[in-house]
Amino acid sequence: MATDISLAAVRAAAKRIGASVVRTPLERSLDLSELYGVDVWLKFECFQLTGSFKLRGALNALMLLDAPAQVVTASAGNHGLGVARAAALLGVGSTVVVPKTASQVKVDALLQSGAELVLVGDTYDDAEAAAIRLAHERGLPFISAYNDVAVIAGGGTVALEVFEDLPGVRELVVPAGGGGLLSGMGIAAHGLDPEARVYGVQSEASPALHAALDAGRLVPVQVLDSLADGLAGNVEAGSMTFELIQRHVARVELVSEQAIADAMHWLLVHERVVVEGSAAVGVAALLERKIVPVGPIVLVLTGRNVARTVLQEYVHGPVRIPSLRGDPG
């Protein structure tokens, strides 16, 4: 099934969803560019409708279904918001299953989204298993947050916009959870420029794709609490994203929780933008020198749905951020 996803599918998705999503800004970061001596650009998917890139894949998936009355999904929050918004646009009902530990700001948004909200279990893995069972019991389509051809193609539309706005881009850095966005952007990037390098970034607290690439297969990992809650969880057995990542991604790096907090602070201070931990992992990888850019390089800031309490506890106050002067190491 993974071989069915192509640049043509991503282009078709862009045409299909274009009228209902925001074409988000791509801006050069003056401070990061000075720090690394190459052009570093930021793709502000945090300004997408619903507060994250997830609407792209959700809308593409629902538009390709044969007029369902209802759909079911599992989410850490952002994908559920994307499905709920897409369903509302298309006049379809939606049920979103999230873990009881989901970010309160995302739960609050889902309560106002018009979707039926179901809270199950303590982890994303629990919620995903419950949602798949619920969809089967009700005879309804299940819209995976990542293991879905249409969702992956929808995510790939981010890369199309990047290459249209910055044709000379050489590197892309993409937050990775289940790998849907990373897969889609890798497919699109290599369809447009086979020499482009695509990197994924995960938290050390939830290293499923990193571990899978090391092992050569999907393996279960321990999932700990993380500021990057939207990237947390194991990957569904047999997920097509793993094969696509093996094919289209140079590597997946891991960053620490401290680095994620530092990157959130960096973006707040230097770019005047609030992002959630999941969106900050690419900047964290640069600040920790896990990725040393050749440039031009684009970092995707995937979402902004972060609780005020998280900002107050982890982002406010002094943090370890390299000086803009001298060697970034």
C-alpha positions as CSV (number, residue, x, y, z in Angstrom):
1,M,0.0,0.0,0.0
2,A,2.9,2.4,0.8
3,T,4.0,2.2,-2.8
4,D,0.7,3.8,-3.8
5,I,1.8,7.2,-2.4
6,S,3.6,9.4,-4.8
7,L,4.3,13.1,-5.6
8,A,1.2,13.0,-7.8
9,A,-0.9,11.9,-4.8
10,V,0.5,14.8,-2.8
11,R,-0.2,17.3,-5.6
12,A,-3.8,15.9,-5.9
13,A,-4.2,16.4,-2.1
14,A,-3.0,20.0,-2.4
15,K,-5.6,20.7,-5.0
16,R,-8.3,18.9,-3.1
17,I,-7.8,20.7,0.2
18,G,-6.4,24.0,-1.0
19,A,-9.5,26.1,-0.5
20,S,-10.0,24.9,3.1
21,V,-6.5,25.2,4.6
22,V,-4.1,28.1,5.2
23,R,-1.0,28.4,3.1
24,T,1.3,29.0,6.0
25,P,4.3,31.4,6.1
26,L,7.9,30.4,5.4
27,E,10.3,32.9,6.9
28,R,14.1,33.1,7.3
29,S,15.2,33.0,10.9
30,L,17.8,35.8,11.3
31,D,19.1,34.5,14.6
32,L,19.4,30.8,13.6
33,S,20.9,31.8,10.3
34,E,23.5,33.9,12.1
35,L,24.2,31.2,14.6
36,Y,24.9,28.5,12.0
37,G,26.2,30.6,9.1
38,V,23.7,29.2,6.7
39,D,20.1,30.1,5.8
40,V,17.7,28.6,8.3
41,W,14.0,28.9,7.5
42,L,10.9,28.2,9.6
43,K,7.7,26.8,8.2
44,F,5.0,28.1,10.5
45,E,2.4,25.3,10.4
46,C,1.6,26.4,13.9
47,F,-0.5,29.1,12.2
48,Q,-2.6,26.5,10.4
49,L,-6.3,26.2,11.2
50,T,-6.9,24.2,14.4
51,G,-3.4,25.2,15.5
52,S,-1.5,22.5,13.7
53,F,-0.7,20.9,10.4
54,K,-3.1,18.0,11.1
55,L,-6.0,19.5,9.3
56,R,-4.3,18.8,6.0
57,G,-4.2,15.0,6.3
58,A,-7.5,14.8,8.0
59,L,-9.4,16.8,5.4
60,N,-7.7,14.9,2.5
61,A,-8.7,11.6,4.1
62,L,-12.3,12.6,4.7
63,M,-12.8,14.1,1.3
64,L,-11.7,10.7,-0.3
65,L,-14.2,8.7,1.7
66,D,-17.6,7.8,0.1
67,A,-19.9,10.1,2.1
68,P,-19.6,8.5,5.5
69,A,-22.1,9.6,8.2
70,Q,-19.5,9.3,10.9
71,V,-15.8,8.7,11.4
72,V,-13.6,7.6,14.3
73,T,-10.1,8.6,15.2
74,A,-7.5,8.4,17.9
75,S,-5.4,11.4,18.8
76,A,-3.1,13.0,21.4
77,G,-5.2,16.1,20.5
78,N,-4.1,17.8,17.3
79,H,-5.2,15.1,14.8
80,G,-8.5,14.9,16.6
81,L,-9.0,18.6,16.2
82,G,-8.1,18.3,12.5
83,V,-10.6,15.4,12.0
84,A,-13.3,17.3,13.9
85,R,-12.8,20.5,11.8
86,A,-12.7,18.5,8.5
87,A,-15.8,16.6,9.5
88,A,-17.6,19.8,10.3
89,L,-16.7,21.3,7.0
90,L,-18.0,18.2,5.2
91,G,-21.1,17.7,7.3
92,V,-19.9,14.5,8.8
93,G,-20.0,13.3,12.4
94,S,-16.8,12.5,14.3
95,T,-15.7,10.6,17.3
96,V,-12.3,11.4,18.8
97,V,-10.7,9.1,21.3
98,V,-7.9,10.6,23.4
99,P,-6.0,9.3,26.5
100,K,-7.1,10.6,29.9
101,T,-3.7,12.2,30.2
102,A,-4.1,14.3,27.0
103,S,-3.1,18.0,27.2
104,Q,-6.0,19.9,28.8
105,V,-5.8,22.7,26.3
106,K,-6.4,20.2,23.5
107,V,-9.2,18.4,25.4
108,D,-10.9,21.8,26.0
109,A,-10.6,22.6,22.3
110,L,-12.1,19.2,21.4
111,L,-15.0,19.7,23.7
112,Q,-15.9,22.8,21.7
113,S,-15.2,21.2,18.3
114,G,-18.5,19.4,17.8
115,A,-16.9,16.0,17.9
116,E,-17.9,13.2,20.3
117,L,-15.0,13.0,22.7
118,V,-14.1,9.8,24.4
119,L,-11.2,9.6,27.0
120,V,-9.7,6.2,27.4
121,G,-6.5,4.9,29.1
122,D,-3.3,6.6,30.2
123,T,-1.4,6.6,26.9
124,Y,-1.8,7.2,23.2
125,D,-1.4,3.5,22.6
126,D,-4.4,2.8,24.8
127,A,-6.5,5.4,23.0
128,E,-5.5,4.2,19.6
129,A,-6.4,0.6,20.4
130,A,-9.8,1.7,21.9
131,A,-10.6,3.8,18.8
132,I,-9.8,1.0,16.4
133,R,-12.1,-1.3,18.4
134,L,-14.8,1.3,18.5
135,A,-14.7,1.9,14.8
136,H,-15.0,-1.8,14.2
137,E,-17.9,-2.2,16.6
138,R,-19.8,0.7,15.0
139,G,-18.9,-0.2,11.4
140,L,-17.3,3.2,10.8
141,P,-14.1,4.3,9.1
142,F,-11.1,4.8,11.3
143,I,-8.9,7.7,10.4
144,S,-5.4,7.0,11.6
145,A,-3.2,10.0,12.6
146,Y,-0.4,8.5,10.5
147,N,-1.0,5.1,9.0
148,D,-3.2,6.2,6.2
149,V,-2.4,6.9,2.6
150,A,-4.6,10.1,2.4
151,V,-3.3,11.4,5.7
152,I,0.3,11.0,4.6
153,A,-0.4,12.7,1.2
154,G,-2.1,15.6,3.0
155,G,0.9,16.0,5.2
156,G,3.1,16.0,2.1
157,T,1.5,19.3,1.0
158,V,3.6,21.1,3.5
159,A,6.7,20.2,1.5
160,L,5.1,21.3,-1.8
161,E,4.6,24.8,-0.3
162,V,8.2,24.8,1.0
163,F,9.7,24.0,-2.4
164,E,7.4,26.5,-4.2
165,D,8.5,29.3,-1.8
166,L,12.1,28.2,-1.5
167,P,13.2,26.2,-4.6
168,G,16.8,26.0,-3.4
169,V,16.0,24.2,-0.1
170,R,18.4,21.3,0.6
171,E,17.3,20.0,4.0
172,L,14.0,19.6,5.8
173,V,13.6,18.9,9.5
174,V,10.3,17.4,10.5
175,P,8.9,16.4,14.0
176,A,8.1,12.7,14.0
177,G,5.6,10.7,16.1
178,G,3.9,8.0,14.0
179,G,5.7,9.3,10.9
180,G,2.8,10.5,8.8
181,L,4.0,14.0,8.2
182,L,7.6,12.8,8.0
183,S,6.6,10.2,5.3
184,G,4.5,12.6,3.3
185,M,7.1,15.4,3.3
186,G,9.9,12.8,2.4
187,I,7.8,11.6,-0.6
188,A,7.1,15.1,-1.8
189,A,10.7,16.3,-1.3
190,H,12.3,13.4,-3.1
191,G,9.7,13.7,-5.9
192,L,10.8,17.3,-6.4
193,D,14.5,16.9,-5.6
194,P,16.0,13.4,-5.1
195,E,19.1,15.0,-3.5
196,A,17.1,16.8,-0.7
197,R,17.8,15.5,2.8
198,V,14.9,14.9,5.2
199,Y,15.4,14.5,8.9
200,G,13.0,13.4,11.6
201,V,13.2,14.4,15.2
202,Q,11.7,12.8,18.2
203,S,11.9,13.2,22.0
204,E,14.1,10.8,23.9
205,A,11.0,10.1,26.0
206,S,9.2,8.4,23.0
207,P,11.8,7.1,20.5
208,A,9.6,4.7,18.5
209,L,10.8,5.5,15.0
210,H,14.4,6.0,16.0
211,A,14.4,2.6,17.7
212,A,12.7,1.0,14.6
213,L,15.4,2.4,12.3
214,D,18.1,1.0,14.5
215,A,16.4,-2.4,14.7
216,G,15.4,-2.5,11.1
217,R,11.8,-3.2,12.1
218,L,9.1,-1.7,14.3
219,V,9.8,-2.5,18.0
220,P,7.9,-1.5,21.1
221,V,9.5,1.2,23.2
222,Q,8.8,2.6,26.7
223,V,6.9,5.9,26.4
224,L,7.6,8.5,29.1
225,D,5.9,11.8,29.8
226,S,7.2,14.5,27.4
227,L,6.7,18.1,26.5
228,A,6.3,16.7,23.0
229,D,3.1,15.0,23.9
230,G,1.9,15.1,20.3
231,L,4.8,12.9,19.2
232,A,4.4,10.3,22.0
233,G,3.4,6.7,21.6
234,N,4.3,3.5,19.8
235,V,3.7,3.0,16.1
236,E,0.9,0.7,15.0
237,A,2.2,-2.7,13.9
238,G,2.6,-2.9,10.2
239,S,2.4,0.8,9.7
240,M,3.3,1.9,6.2
241,T,5.1,4.9,7.6
242,F,8.1,2.8,8.6
243,E,8.9,1.6,5.1
244,L,8.4,5.1,3.7
245,I,10.8,6.6,6.3
246,Q,13.4,3.9,5.5
247,R,13.1,5.0,1.9
248,H,12.9,8.8,2.2
249,V,14.4,9.9,5.5
250,A,18.2,10.4,6.1
251,R,17.8,9.7,9.8
252,V,15.7,10.3,12.9
253,E,17.4,12.2,15.8
254,L,16.4,12.3,19.5
255,V,16.4,15.4,21.7
256,S,16.2,15.8,25.4
257,E,13.3,17.3,27.4
258,Q,15.6,20.1,28.4
259,A,16.4,20.8,24.8
260,I,12.7,20.9,23.9
261,A,12.0,23.5,26.6
262,D,15.1,25.5,25.5
263,A,13.8,25.5,21.9
264,M,10.3,26.6,23.0
265,H,12.0,29.5,24.8
266,W,14.2,30.3,21.9
267,L,11.2,30.5,19.6
268,L,9.3,32.7,22.0
269,V,12.2,35.1,22.6
270,H,13.8,35.2,19.1
271,E,10.9,34.5,16.8
272,R,8.1,35.9,19.0
273,V,6.1,32.7,18.4
274,V,4.5,30.3,20.9
275,V,4.7,26.6,19.9
276,E,4.1,23.4,21.6
277,G,6.9,21.0,22.5
278,S,6.2,18.7,19.5
279,A,6.7,21.7,17.2
280,A,10.0,22.7,18.8
281,V,12.0,19.5,18.4
282,G,13.6,20.5,15.1
283,V,14.9,23.7,16.7
284,A,16.1,21.6,19.6
285,A,18.0,19.3,17.3
286,L,19.9,22.3,15.9
287,L,20.6,23.9,19.3
288,E,21.9,20.5,20.5
289,R,23.9,20.1,17.3
290,K,22.2,16.8,16.6
291,I,21.7,18.2,13.1
292,V,24.4,20.5,11.7
293,P,22.8,22.3,8.7
294,V,24.4,22.7,5.3
295,G,21.5,25.0,4.2
296,P,19.3,26.2,3.0
297,I,17.4,24.3,5.7
298,V,13.7,24.4,6.7
299,L,12.4,23.5,10.1
300,V,8.7,22.7,10.3
301,L,6.9,24.2,13.4
302,T,4.0,21.9,13.5
303,G,1.6,23.3,16.1
304,R,0.9,25.9,18.8
305,N,-1.6,24.1,21.1
306,V,0.3,24.4,24.4
307,A,-1.1,24.9,27.8
308,R,-0.4,28.0,29.7
309,T,0.8,25.9,32.7
310,V,3.4,24.3,30.5
311,L,4.7,27.6,29.3
312,Q,4.9,28.9,32.9
313,E,6.6,25.8,34.3
314,Y,9.0,24.9,31.5
315,V,9.5,27.9,29.2
316,H,9.5,30.9,31.5
317,G,12.9,32.0,32.9
318,P,16.5,31.3,32.0
319,V,17.4,28.3,29.9
320,R,20.4,26.9,28.2
321,I,20.5,28.6,24.8
322,P,23.8,29.0,22.8
323,S,25.1,32.5,22.2
324,L,24.4,34.0,18.8
325,R,28.1,34.9,18.7
326,G,30.9,32.4,18.0
327,D,30.8,28.7,17.6
328,P,27.3,27.2,18.2
329,G,28.8,24.1,19.8
